[in-house]
Amino acid sequence: MSFSLHVNGEPSDVEPRPGQCLRTYLRERGWFGVKKGCDAGDCGACTVHVDGEPVHSCLYPALRARGRAVTTVEGLAADGELHPVQQKFLDAQGFQCGFCTAGLLMTTAAAAFDAEKLADLPRALKGNLCRCTGYRAIEDALHGVRHTERPRPGQAVGRSPGAPAGPQVVTGTARYTFDVAVEGLLHMKLLRSPHPHARITAIDTSAALRVPGVVAVFTHHDAPDTRYSSARHEHPTEDPDDTRVLDDVVRFVGQRVAAVVAESEAAAEEGCRRIAVTYRELPYVLDPELAMLPGAPVLHPRGPEARIARPERNVCGEAHGELGDVEAGFAAADAVYEETFRTQRVQHASLETHGCVAYFEENADTGQERLVVRSSTQVPFLTRRALCALYDLPAERVRVVAGRVGGGFGGKQEMLTEDIAVLAALRLHRPVKLEFTRAEQFHGATTRHPFTVTVKLGARRDGTLTAVRFRVVADTGAYGNHGPAVMFHSIGESMGVYRAPHKKVDAYSVYTNAVPAGAFRGYGLGQVTFALESAMDELARRLGLDPLVLREKNVIGPGEHLRGPLGEEEDLHIASYGLDQCLQVVRDALADDTSAELAPEGWLVGQGFALAAIACGPPGGHHADATAALLADGGYDLAVGTAEFGNGTTTVHRQIAAGALGTTVDRITVRQSDTDLVRHDTGAFGSAGTVVAGKAVLRAAEALAERILSFAAEHTRTPRGRLRLAAEAVEGDGRAVPLKEVFAAAKARGVELRADGHFGGSPRSVAFNSQWFRIAVDPDGGEIRILRSVHGADAGKVMNPLQCRGQVEGGVAQALGATLFEQVLLDDRGEVTTAAFRRYRLPAYADVPRTEVHFSETTDAIGPLGAKSMSESPFNPVPPAFANALRDATGIRFTETPFLRDKVWQALEEHRGGPEQPR
């Protein structure tokens, strides 16, 4: 019997391959709204309707769809009208990166999704995961809450217009990295190491090359000898050069050993299985403390030339400093508290995995062929720079493009696929695609750095801090990408936010034979803040003081510098101050709280809070360029290099430009994250999208407005001072000249109405956050329920309140996952054992409370129009605030995250039978 089905009303009679799932079948037919998120039916991003019923198409055999009607998100709209659920998601801005949105839409648009399911969303949405939003925006969308606005001309800043890509996100037409069809595409798969540490003594690829469809196999013999870092920073010298494209020494289970390129993924996978590798196993070490001892296996013997601090002790980077005399400070204290705290590995778990496509095109300007890399990256310009250096290519011959990126959280501030895909593309001169599976995302990408932090605090009876001392050990894993930078950043604002005359720090970033760590939301601050804020609560108990009073007495004030023992914080001054308002949010929550009444009878109830400070951008500098131009239709073109991955910079940049140009956001077209657009952009990381790139946009838009008005004054009798830009015209002296006419007049005179803007260097805006929880704990089972969650956020002038609130809610949700259950586990050889979502638990709808978000009213002197960052910072105070609430409820100080239910239960059982112990 012949095969046929209908997809969105269109017939398809292409026979599926044996064993092919419906997801890949649909994507091969061009229905790119069907997303790949997990490969295992765990995330729901691939949900489609089969005869009206929602199914996870990654688990549904394509052959079973014979004779059936299949509907994807592209088929929901009818007669040019959005489906009601699509419109609701658009009205409520029910998405951020949007990668999960198609699946959520298909789940909730199904006929079976009735009023009963709407009333029980925790159960109804259990098959769909979102990593970005914190679920409140999704809940609001499903309940028909309208949030997005249409601001008046020139008044977009401070309002909440929707994301410009919103219509494309909800219709499945937004194009993510792999949502393109490339003719002649080859597929790459990677053979990975089964050993934590070994030298490759022989590698035989002959059997792999005999597999039908295999085109080439690449090993360390084919790779450049150049050593580099997979981390991307404005200044590459911030990271050690310890990585090769393919190496003859492997240093963790999962490191890539060889790359097979074939006509199909199946052939490439089979090719990997046929490669014969002979290894000489080497000693390995997984504990960073043991790694620093004499006699430990040395992972990277290269020293200063690779910028490795002490290779003989596996110390990738270190920092030591003292302000004053800490021993004298502790001697002067009336109370001293010292404890060691530990935080675990956490996966970024962005729903779009790492990957890229490398191919060739003709440069329209020069007629020369050039390499194009389409990548899921936060740093297209820095990736181009690295590829050019690695393969000795001129910049004009390489173009890096980021489509819409399906989540990042710092994990895509890394070059993990582009280097090896480009190696194959250059050798074969054919398009090559490398897309990580979900399992590879766990054992082949990066994680958050695990930290061990020993903190010692001293204070007088009145609460005045006398001394602060940290010993910090960060496990950077097998490679030092981001290792020194994360270590340095972790002890910056965390130590600087409190005044103390005596401060000391000893910090180490240490190599181990574990999966490499990298950039992660908060960039080390969250780990150290967990230790410091937990210790501050314990110090308050020893002094008999209210923890809030203790903090208010010691936090830095307006206009002060963040001072730490290393000295570099001296230049980090506060350009706007909203920390007092963040703390007032906590005080107000305590005053009006009745949530304890919601606790089940007999459960233990407690409350706790924490604060955090963070500076946007790295100390080494962050730069952005932007270009604004008048278009023939009277609208505007805005080109900016920063990538959009749910951080909302596209929306904010359009708002900023609309304000400067006196127009509406819909008249501004944004082109972005493409190295063809502007001169340079450091990238979308370090909370710099609004502060740095936004300032460049503001300068470009203001310069363009001046240029348009000056040109109009030259060709009218109206003085420049009496002209103004209206939404669609230049107005003055009672007359209006449409912008289309201004463009035509300029073109006729050979004048281009275009302007550039630049901002950057190392001005670093400081943001503040506070988090408060009321929780209930079941004393017999260890279950924890969040009764109330309140967050104070100092974001300066809030550019888009709805979007900024979503950033806070998403940060709180992600932090709760790290606080309560997320952990990347390794076995005794360093192999990741949680390499799937069903073994690595992400927060689902049922796990996340509805956080109340309160913004401080401040105006920053650094950011555009007074704005500050608010993307990374909400994460940092959440774990210690929860730990402090748990301490208040149970009387037990838990010193290690995550606070798993069985750990809580065990601690409660032991606590009943003996003296209090930290956990």
Residue pairs with C-beta under 8 A, 6 or more apart in sequence:
1 66
2 13
3 13
3 14
3 15
3 16
3 63
3 66
4 11
4 12
4 13
4 66
4 67
5 11
5 12
5 65
5 66
5 67
5 68
5 69
5 70
6 12
6 68
6 69
6 70
7 26
7 29
7 31
7 70
7 71
7 72
7 75
8 31
8 70
8 71
8 72
8 74
8 75
9 69
9 75
12 29
14 25
14 29
16 25
16 61
16 62
16 63
19 61
20 61
20 62
20 63
21 57
21 58
21 59
21 60
21 61
21 62
22 48
22 50
22 55
22 57
22 58
22 60
22 61
22 62
22 64
22 65
22 70
23 34
23 36
23 46
23 57
23 58
23 60
24 62
25 62
25 65
26 34
26 48
26 57
26 70
26 72
27 34
27 36
30 181
31 72
31 74
31 172
32 172
32 175
32 176
32 178
32 179
32 180
33 72
33 73
33 74
33 102
33 171
33 172
33 173
34 46
34 48
34 57
34 72
34 73
34 102
34 172
35 45
35 46
35 99
35 100
35 102
35 103
35 176
35 351
35 352
35 406
36 45
36 46
36 58
36 178
36 353
36 435
37 43
37 44
37 45
37 46
37 99
37 100
37 103
37 129
37 351
37 352
37 353
37 438
38 45
38 58
38 351
38 438
38 836
38 837
39 58
39 437
39 438
39 439
40 58
40 59
40 438
40 836
40 837
40 838
41 56
41 58
41 59
41 127
42 129
42 836
42 837
42 838
43 100
43 103
43 128
43 129
43 351
43 837
44 56
44 100
44 103
44 104
44 107
44 127
44 128
44 129
45 99
45 100
45 102
45 103
45 128
45 129
45 351
46 56
46 57
46 58
46 103
47 54
47 55
47 56
47 57
47 102
47 103
47 104
47 106
47 107
47 127
47 128
48 54
48 55
48 57
48 70
48 71
48 72
48 73
48 106
49 55
49 69
49 70
49 71
49 72
49 106
49 109
49 110
50 60
50 64
50 65
50 68
50 69
50 70
51 68
51 69
52 69
52 71
52 110
52 111
53 110
53 112
54 106
54 107
54 110
54 112
56 127
71 106
72 102
72 106
72 172
73 102
73 105
73 106
73 170
73 171
73 172
74 171
74 172
74 173
76 82
76 83
76 85
76 86
76 105
76 106
76 109
76 171
77 83
77 86
77 171
82 90
82 170
82 171
83 105
83 109
85 105
85 108
85 109
85 141
85 142
86 105
86 109
86 170
86 171
87 170
88 94
88 141
88 142
88 144
89 95
89 101
89 104
89 105
89 138
89 141
89 170
90 148
90 162
90 166
90 167
90 170
91 141
91 144
91 145
91 146
91 147
91 148
91 162
92 137
92 140
92 141
92 145
92 146
92 147
92 148
93 137
93 147
93 148
93 160
93 162
93 163
93 166
93 802
93 803
93 806
94 101
94 104
94 133
94 137
94 138
94 140
94 141
94 142
95 101
95 132
95 133
95 137
95 138
95 163
95 166
95 169
95 170
95 646
96 132
96 133
96 137
96 646
96 647
96 648
96 806
96 807
96 810
97 131
97 132
97 350
97 351
97 352
97 404
97 405
97 406
97 407
97 408
97 645
97 646
98 165
98 169
98 174
98 404
98 406
98 646
99 176
99 350
99 351
99 352
99 406
99 407
100 128
100 129
100 130
100 131
100 132
100 351
101 169
101 170
102 172
103 128
104 125
104 128
104 130
104 138
105 170
107 113
107 124
107 125
107 127
107 128
108 124
108 125
108 142
113 124
117 123
117 124
118 124
118 142
118 143
121 139
121 142
121 845
122 844
122 845
122 846
123 846
125 135
125 138
125 844
125 845
126 844
126 845
126 846
128 845
129 351
129 837
129 842
129 844
130 138
130 351
131 349
131 350
131 351
131 407
131 409
131 810
131 814
131 842
132 407
132 646
132 806
132 810
133 806
133 809
133 810
133 813
134 806
134 809
134 810
134 811
134 812
134 813
134 814
134 848
134 851
135 809
135 813
135 845
135 848
136 806
136 809
136 848
136 850
136 851
137 147
137 806
137 809
138 845
139 845
139 850
140 147
147 160
147 802
148 160
148 161
148 162
148 166
148 802
149 159
149 160
149 161
150 161
150 664
151 159
151 161
151 655
151 658
151 664
151 665
152 664
153 658
153 662
153 663
153 664
153 726
153 727
154 658
154 659
154 661
154 662
154 663
154 727
155 659
156 654
156 655
156 658
156 659
156 664
156 665
157 655
157 656
157 659
157 797
157 799
157 865
158 797
158 798
158 799
158 801
159 655
159 800
159 801
160 800
160 801
160 802
160 803
161 651
161 654
161 655
161 665
161 800
162 651
163 169
163 648
163 650
163 651
163 803
164 650
164 651
164 654
164 665
164 670
165 174
165 404
165 644
165 650
168 174
168 175
169 404
174 404
175 403
175 404
176 352
176 376
176 403
176 404
176 405
176 406
177 352
177 355
177 356
177 357
177 374
177 375
177 376
177 402
177 403
177 405
177 406
178 355
178 357
178 433
178 435
179 403
180 357
180 374
180 403
182 357
182 359
182 431
182 433
183 431
184 430
184 431
185 357
185 359
185 431
185 432
185 433
186 215
186 261
186 262
186 263
186 424
186 428
186 430
186 431
186 432
186 433
187 261
187 262
187 263
187 264
187 265
187 267
187 268
187 432
187 433
187 434
188 259
188 260
188 261
188 268
188 420
188 421
188 424
188 432
188 433
188 434
189 259
189 260
189 262
189 265
189 268
189 269
189 271
189 272
190 256
190 257
190 258
190 259
190 260
190 272
190 420
190 434
190 440
190 444
191 256
191 257
191 258
191 259
191 260
191 272
191 275
191 277
192 253
192 254
192 255
192 256
192 257
192 440
192 443
192 444
193 250
193 252
193 253
193 254
193 255
193 256
193 257
193 279
194 253
195 250
195 253
195 279
195 281
195 829
196 251
196 252
196 253
196 284
196 286
196 513
196 514
196 829
196 830
196 831
197 249
197 250
197 251
197 252
197 281
197 282
197 283
197 284
197 297
197 299
197 513
198 249
198 250
198 279
198 280
198 281
198 282
199 248
199 249
199 279
199 280
199 282
200 220
200 248
200 249
200 250
200 257
200 277
200 278
200 279
201 278
201 279
201 280
202 276
202 277
202 278
203 219
203 220
203 221
203 257
203 258
203 275
203 276
203 277
203 278
204 275
204 276
204 277
205 217
205 219
205 258
205 275
207 274
207 275
207 276
208 214
208 217
208 260
208 271
208 272
208 274
208 275
209 216
209 217
209 271
210 274
211 262
211 267
211 270
211 271
211 274
212 267
213 262
213 263
213 264
213 266
213 267
213 268
214 260
214 261
214 262
214 267
214 268
214 270
214 271
215 261
215 262
215 263
215 428
215 430
216 260
216 261
216 424
216 427
216 428
217 258
217 259
217 260
217 261
217 271
217 275
218 246
218 258
218 259
218 261
218 420
218 423
218 424
218 427
219 246
219 257
219 258
220 244
220 246
220 247
220 248
222 246
222 423
222 427
223 244
223 245
223 246
223 247
223 423
224 244
224 245
224 390
224 391
224 423
225 244
226 244
226 389
226 390
227 241
227 242
227 243
227 244
227 302
227 306
228 236
228 241
228 243
228 244
228 386
228 389
228 390
229 236
229 239
229 240
229 241
229 242
229 243
229 479
229 480
229 481
230 243
230 414
230 415
230 416
230 419
230 479
230 481
230 516
230 518
231 238
231 239
231 413
231 414
231 481
231 482
231 485
231 518
231 519
232 379
232 382
232 383
232 386
232 413
232 414
232 415
232 683
233 239
233 382
233 485
233 618
233 620
234 382
234 618
234 620
234 621
234 622
234 623
234 682
235 620
235 621
236 386
237 307
238 484
238 485
238 618
238 620
239 307
239 480
239 481
239 482
239 483
239 484
239 485
240 300
240 306
240 307
240 308
240 316
240 317
240 480
240 483
240 484
241 302
241 305
241 306
241 307
242 300
242 302
242 306
242 308
242 316
242 479
242 480
243 479
243 481
245 390
245 419
245 420
245 423
246 256
246 257
246 258
246 259
246 420
247 255
249 282
250 257
250 279
251 299
251 478
251 479
251 513
252 477
252 478
252 513
252 514
252 515
252 516
252 830
253 443
253 515
253 829
253 830
253 831
253 832
254 440
254 443
254 444
254 515
254 831
254 832
255 444
255 478
256 420
256 444
257 275
257 277
258 272
258 275
258 277
259 420
259 423
259 424
259 434
260 268
260 269
260 271
260 272
260 275
261 268
261 424
261 428
261 432
262 268
262 271
282 297
283 297
284 297
284 513
284 829
284 830
285 291
285 296
285 297
285 314
285 512
285 513
286 512
286 513
286 514
286 826
286 828
286 830
287 512
288 314
288 452
288 473
288 474
288 475
288 508
288 510
288 512
289 452
289 473
290 296
291 297
291 299
291 313
291 314
291 510
291 511
291 512
292 313
292 314
292 315
292 508
292 510
293 313
294 313
296 313
296 314
297 513
298 311
298 312
298 314
299 311
299 314
299 478
299 511
299 512
299 513
300 306
300 308
300 311
300 314
300 316
300 480
300 511
301 311
301 312
302 308
302 311
303 311
308 315
308 316
308 317
308 480
309 315
309 316
309 317
309 318
309 484
310 318
314 510
314 511
314 512
315 508
315 509
315 510
315 511
316 476
316 480
316 483
316 484
316 509
316 510
316 511
317 480
317 483
317 484
317 487
317 488
317 508
317 509
318 487
318 506
318 507
318 508
318 509
319 487
319 488
319 491
319 505
319 506
319 507
319 566
320 505
320 506
320 507
321 504
321 505
321 564
321 565
321 566
321 567
322 502
322 503
322 504
322 505
322 565
323 501
323 502
323 503
323 504
323 563
323 564
323 565
324 467
324 501
324 502
324 503
325 502
326 467
326 468
326 469
326 502
326 503
326 504
327 467
328 467
328 502
329 458
329 466
329 467
329 500
329 501
329 502
330 336
330 456
330 458
330 466
330 467
330 469
330 502
332 458
332 460
332 466
332 467
333 458
333 459
333 460
333 466
333 467
334 459
334 460
334 461
334 543
335 458
335 459
335 461
335 539
335 542
335 543
336 456
336 457
336 458
337 456
337 457
337 535
337 538
337 539
337 542
338 454
338 455
338 456
338 457
339 454
339 455
339 531
339 534
339 535
339 538
339 893
339 895
339 918
340 452
340 453
340 454
340 455
340 895
341 451
341 452
341 453
341 454
341 455
341 530
341 531
341 534
341 535
341 895
341 896
342 450
342 451
342 452
342 453
342 895
342 896
342 897
343 448
343 450
343 451
343 453
343 526
343 527
343 530
343 818
343 879
343 896
343 897
344 450
344 818
344 822
344 823
344 824
344 896
344 897
344 898
345 447
345 448
345 449
345 450
345 514
345 515
345 517
345 823
345 824
345 825
345 826
346 447
346 448
346 520
346 817
346 818
346 822
346 823
346 824
347 441
347 442
347 445
347 447
347 448
347 822
347 824
347 840
348 407
348 408
348 409
348 410
348 411
348 445
348 446
348 447
348 448
348 520
349 407
349 441
349 822
349 837
349 840
349 842
350 406
350 407
350 408
350 409
350 411
350 412
350 645
351 406
351 407
352 376
352 405
352 406
352 407
353 376
353 435
353 436
353 437
353 438
353 440
353 441
353 445
354 376
354 411
354 412
354 414
354 416
354 417
354 435
354 436
354 440
354 441
354 445
355 375
355 376
355 417
355 433
355 434
355 435
355 436
356 373
356 374
356 375
356 376
356 377
356 417
356 418
356 421
356 433
356 434
357 373
357 374
357 375
357 421
357 431
357 432
357 433
358 371
358 372
358 373
358 374
358 418
358 421
358 422
358 424
358 425
358 431
358 432
359 371
359 372
359 374
359 425
359 430
359 431
359 432
360 369
360 370
360 371
360 372
360 425
360 429
360 431
361 369
361 370
361 372
361 399
362 368
362 369
362 370
363 369
363 370
363 396
366 396
368 397
370 396
370 397
370 398
370 399
371 387
371 393
371 397
371 398
371 399
371 422
371 425
371 426
372 398
372 399
372 400
372 401
373 383
373 384
373 387
373 398
373 399
373 400
373 401
373 418
373 421
373 422
374 401
374 402
374 403
375 383
375 400
375 401
375 402
375 417
375 418
376 402
376 403
376 405
376 406
376 412
377 383
377 400
377 402
377 405
377 412
377 415
377 418
377 643
378 402
378 405
378 408
378 410
378 412
378 413
378 643
378 645
378 683
378 684
378 685
379 412
379 413
379 643
379 682
379 683
379 684
379 685
380 400
380 401
380 402
380 641
380 643
380 673
380 674
380 675
380 681
380 683
381 400
381 641
381 675
381 680
381 681
381 682
381 683
382 682
382 683
383 400
383 415
383 418
384 395
384 398
384 399
384 400
384 675
385 395
386 415
386 418
386 419
387 393
387 398
387 400
387 415
387 418
387 419
387 422
388 394
388 395
388 398
390 419
390 422
391 422
391 423
391 426
398 675
399 674
399 675
399 676
400 418
400 674
400 675
401 673
401 674
401 675
401 676
402 643
402 673
402 674
403 673
404 644
404 645
405 412
405 643
405 644
405 645
405 646
405 673
406 645
407 645
407 646
408 643
408 645
408 646
408 647
408 684
408 685
409 520
409 521
409 814
410 518
410 519
410 520
410 521
410 523
410 685
410 872
411 445
411 446
411 518
411 519
411 520
412 645
413 482
413 518
413 519
413 683
413 685
414 445
414 446
414 481
414 482
414 518
414 519
416 444
416 445
416 446
417 434
417 435
417 436
420 434
421 432
421 433
421 434
424 432
425 431
425 432
436 444
436 445
438 835
438 836
438 837
439 835
439 836
442 515
442 824
442 832
442 834
442 835
442 836
442 840
443 515
443 831
443 832
443 835
444 515
445 518
446 477
446 481
446 482
446 515
446 516
446 517
446 518
446 519
446 520
447 477
447 515
447 516
447 517
447 518
447 520
447 824
448 517
448 520
448 527
448 818
449 474
449 475
449 476
449 482
449 483
449 486
449 509
449 517
449 518
449 520
449 524
449 527
450 474
450 475
450 517
450 527
451 472
451 473
451 474
451 475
451 490
451 524
451 527
451 528
451 531
452 472
452 473
453 470
453 471
453 472
453 473
453 527
453 528
453 530
453 531
453 532
454 470
454 471
454 472
454 531
455 468
455 469
455 470
455 531
455 532
455 535
456 467
456 468
456 469
457 465
457 467
457 468
457 535
457 536
457 539
458 465
458 466
458 467
458 468
459 465
459 466
459 539
459 543
459 550
460 466
461 543
462 553
463 540
463 543
463 545
463 549
463 550
463 553
463 554
464 553
464 554
465 498
465 499
465 500
465 554
466 500
466 501
466 502
467 500
467 501
467 502
467 503
467 504
468 495
468 498
468 500
468 502
468 503
468 504
469 503
469 504
469 505
470 491
470 495
470 504
470 505
470 506
470 507
470 528
470 531
470 532
471 505
471 506
471 507
472 487
472 490
472 491
472 505
472 506
472 507
472 508
472 528
473 507
473 508
473 510
474 483
474 486
474 487
474 490
474 507
474 508
474 509
474 510
474 517
474 524
474 527
475 510
475 512
475 514
475 517
476 482
476 483
476 486
476 509
476 510
476 511
476 512
476 516
476 517
477 511
477 512
477 514
477 515
477 516
477 517
478 511
478 512
478 513
478 514
478 515
478 516
479 511
479 516
480 509
480 511
481 516
481 518
482 517
482 518
482 519
482 523
483 509
483 511
483 517
484 509
485 523
485 618
486 509
486 517
486 519
486 523
486 524
487 507
487 508
487 509
487 524
488 507
488 566
488 568
488 619
489 523
489 524
489 525
489 618
490 507
490 523
490 524
490 525
490 527
490 528
491 505
491 507
491 524
491 528
491 564
491 566
492 525
492 562
492 564
492 566
492 568
492 569
492 572
492 615
492 619
493 525
493 562
493 569
493 572
493 612
493 613
493 614
493 615
493 766
494 525
494 528
494 529
494 532
494 612
494 613
495 503
495 505
495 528
495 532
495 564
495 565
495 569
496 556
496 561
496 562
496 563
496 564
496 569
496 572
496 613
497 555
497 556
497 562
497 611
497 612
497 613
498 532
498 536
498 551
498 554
498 555
498 556
499 554
499 555
499 556
499 560
499 563
500 554
503 563
503 564
503 565
504 565
505 564
505 565
505 566
512 830
513 830
514 826
514 830
515 824
515 826
515 830
515 832
519 685
521 811
521 814
521 871
521 872
521 875
522 529
522 614
522 872
522 873
522 875
522 876
523 686
523 872
525 612
525 614
525 876
526 612
526 815
526 818
526 875
526 876
526 879
529 610
529 612
529 876
529 877
529 879
529 880
530 879
530 880
530 883
530 897
531 880
532 880
533 610
533 611
533 612
533 877
533 880
533 881
533 883
533 884
534 610
534 880
534 883
534 884
534 887
534 893
534 895
536 547
536 550
536 551
537 547
537 608
537 880
537 884
537 887
538 887
538 893
539 550
540 546
540 547
540 549
540 550
541 547
543 550
547 608
547 609
547 884
548 583
548 586
548 587
548 590
548 609
551 583
551 611
552 583
555 579
555 583
555 611
556 562
556 574
556 579
557 577
558 574
558 577
559 573
559 574
559 577
560 573
560 574
561 569
561 570
561 571
561 572
561 573
561 574
562 569
562 572
562 573
562 574
562 613
562 615
562 766
563 569
563 570
568 619
572 615
572 764
572 766
574 766
575 765
575 766
575 860
575 861
575 862
576 765
576 766
576 794
576 796
576 858
576 859
576 860
576 861
576 866
576 868
577 768
577 794
577 858
578 768
578 794
578 796
578 856
578 857
578 858
579 611
579 613
579 768
579 770
579 794
579 856
581 792
581 794
581 856
581 857
581 858
582 611
582 768
582 769
582 770
582 792
582 793
582 794
582 856
583 611
583 770
583 792
584 792
585 770
585 772
585 790
585 791
585 792
585 854
586 609
586 770
586 772
586 790
586 792
589 772
589 788
589 790
589 852
590 607
590 772
593 607
593 774
593 788
595 774
595 787
595 788
596 605
596 774
596 776
596 787
598 776
598 787
599 605
599 776
599 785
599 787
600 776
600 778
600 785
602 779
603 776
603 777
603 778
603 779
603 785
604 776
604 777
604 778
604 779
604 889
604 890
605 774
605 775
605 776
605 777
605 787
605 889
606 774
606 775
606 777
606 885
606 886
606 887
606 888
606 889
606 890
607 772
607 773
607 774
607 775
607 885
607 888
608 772
608 773
608 880
608 881
608 882
608 883
608 884
608 885
608 886
608 887
608 888
609 770
609 771
609 772
609 773
609 877
609 881
609 884
609 885
610 770
610 771
610 877
610 878
610 879
610 880
610 881
610 884
611 768
611 769
611 770
611 877
612 768
612 769
612 770
612 873
612 876
612 877
613 766
613 767
613 768
613 769
614 687
614 766
614 767
614 769
614 869
614 872
614 873
614 876
615 764
615 765
615 766
615 767
616 622
616 686
616 687
616 688
616 691
616 692
616 764
616 765
616 767
616 868
616 869
617 686
617 687
617 688
617 691
617 692
617 762
617 763
617 764
617 765
618 686
618 762
619 762
619 764
620 762
621 682
621 760
621 761
621 762
622 682
622 686
622 688
622 692
622 760
622 761
622 762
623 680
623 681
623 682
623 692
623 758
623 759
623 760
623 761
624 640
624 641
624 642
624 680
624 681
624 682
624 688
624 692
624 693
624 695
624 696
624 758
624 759
624 760
625 640
625 641
625 678
625 679
625 680
625 681
625 696
625 756
625 757
625 758
626 638
626 639
626 640
626 641
626 653
626 678
626 693
626 696
626 697
626 699
626 700
626 756
626 757
626 758
627 637
627 638
627 639
627 640
627 677
627 678
627 700
627 754
627 755
627 756
627 757
628 636
628 637
628 638
628 639
628 657
628 661
628 697
628 700
628 701
628 703
628 704
628 754
628 755
628 757
629 636
629 637
629 639
629 704
629 752
629 753
629 754
629 755
630 636
630 637
630 704
630 708
630 739
630 742
630 743
630 746
630 753
630 754
631 637
631 669
631 743
632 740
632 743
632 744
632 747
633 740
634 667
634 728
634 729
634 738
634 739
634 740
634 742
634 743
635 667
635 668
635 669
635 739
636 657
636 661
636 663
636 667
636 668
636 669
636 704
637 668
637 669
637 671
638 653
638 654
638 657
638 668
638 669
638 670
638 671
638 697
638 700
638 701
639 670
639 671
639 672
639 677
639 678
640 649
640 653
640 670
640 671
640 672
640 677
640 678
640 681
640 693
640 696
640 697
641 672
641 673
641 674
641 675
641 677
641 678
641 680
641 681
641 683
641 693
642 649
642 653
642 672
642 673
642 681
642 683
642 684
642 689
642 693
643 672
643 673
643 683
643 684
644 650
644 672
644 673
644 684
645 684
646 810
647 684
647 689
647 807
647 871
648 689
648 800
648 803
648 804
648 806
648 807
649 684
649 689
649 690
649 693
649 694
650 670
650 672
651 665
651 800
651 803
652 689
652 690
652 694
652 799
652 800
652 803
652 867
653 670
653 693
653 694
653 697
654 665
654 668
654 670
655 665
655 799
655 800
656 694
656 697
656 698
656 701
656 799
656 864
656 865
657 668
657 697
657 698
657 700
657 701
658 664
658 665
658 667
658 668
659 701
659 865
660 698
660 701
660 702
660 704
660 705
661 668
661 701
661 704
661 705
661 725
662 705
662 724
662 725
662 726
662 727
663 725
663 726
663 727
663 728
664 727
667 727
667 728
671 677
673 684
678 756
679 756
681 693
682 688
682 692
682 760
684 693
686 872
687 767
687 869
687 870
687 871
687 872
687 873
688 869
689 869
689 871
690 799
690 863
690 864
690 867
690 868
690 869
690 870
691 765
691 862
691 863
691 864
691 867
691 868
691 869
692 759
692 760
693 759
694 799
694 863
694 864
694 867
695 757
695 759
695 863
695 864
696 757
696 758
696 759
696 760
697 757
697 864
698 757
698 864
698 865
699 757
699 758
699 759
700 755
700 756
700 757
701 755
701 757
702 757
703 755
703 756
703 757
704 753
704 754
704 755
705 725
706 755
707 753
707 754
707 755
708 725
708 730
708 739
708 742
708 753
709 720
709 723
709 724
709 725
709 730
710 720
711 742
711 745
711 746
711 751
711 753
712 718
712 723
712 730
712 732
712 737
712 742
713 719
713 720
713 723
715 745
716 723
716 732
716 737
717 733
718 732
718 733
718 735
722 732
722 733
723 730
723 731
723 732
724 730
724 731
724 732
725 731
726 736
728 738
728 739
729 736
729 737
729 738
729 739
730 736
730 737
730 739
730 742
731 737
742 753
743 753
746 752
746 753
763 862
764 862
765 796
765 860
765 862
765 863
765 868
765 869
766 868
767 793
767 794
767 795
767 796
767 868
767 869
767 870
767 873
768 792
768 793
768 794
768 856
768 873
769 791
769 792
769 793
769 794
769 873
769 874
769 876
769 877
770 791
770 792
770 877
771 789
771 790
771 791
771 792
771 812
771 874
771 877
771 878
771 881
772 788
772 789
772 790
772 791
772 881
773 786
773 788
773 789
773 790
773 881
773 882
773 885
774 786
774 787
774 788
774 885
775 784
775 785
775 786
775 787
775 882
775 885
775 886
775 889
776 784
776 785
776 787
776 889
777 783
777 784
777 785
777 886
777 889
777 890
777 904
777 908
778 784
779 908
781 901
781 905
782 901
782 902
782 903
782 904
782 905
782 906
782 908
783 901
784 820
784 886
784 899
784 901
784 904
786 816
786 849
788 849
788 852
789 812
789 849
789 850
789 851
789 852
790 851
790 852
790 854
791 808
791 812
791 851
791 852
791 853
791 854
791 874
792 854
792 856
793 804
793 808
793 853
793 854
793 855
793 856
793 870
793 873
793 874
794 855
794 856
794 858
794 868
795 804
795 855
795 856
795 867
795 868
795 869
795 870
796 858
796 859
796 860
796 863
796 866
796 867
796 868
797 858
797 859
797 860
797 863
797 865
797 866
797 867
797 868
798 804
798 855
798 867
798 870
799 865
799 867
801 855
804 855
804 870
805 853
807 870
807 871
807 874
808 851
808 853
808 870
808 874
809 851
809 853
809 874
810 874
811 871
811 872
811 873
811 874
811 875
811 878
812 848
812 851
812 874
812 875
812 878
813 843
813 847
813 848
814 843
814 875
815 874
815 875
815 876
815 878
815 879
816 843
816 847
816 848
816 878
816 882
817 841
817 842
817 843
817 847
818 875
818 879
818 897
818 898
819 878
819 879
819 882
819 883
819 897
819 898
819 899
820 847
820 882
820 898
820 899
820 900
821 841
821 898
821 900
822 840
822 841
822 842
822 843
822 898
823 834
823 840
823 898
824 832
824 834
824 840
825 832
825 833
825 834
826 832
826 833
827 833
833 839
834 840
858 866
858 868
859 866
860 866
860 867
860 868
862 868
863 869
879 897
882 899
883 893
883 894
883 897
883 899
886 892
886 894
886 899
886 904
887 893
887 894
890 904
890 907
890 908
890 911
891 911
891 916
892 907
892 908
892 911
892 916
892 917
892 918
892 919
893 916
893 918
893 919
894 903
894 904
894 907
894 918
894 919
895 918
895 919
896 919
903 919
907 917
907 919
910 917
911 917
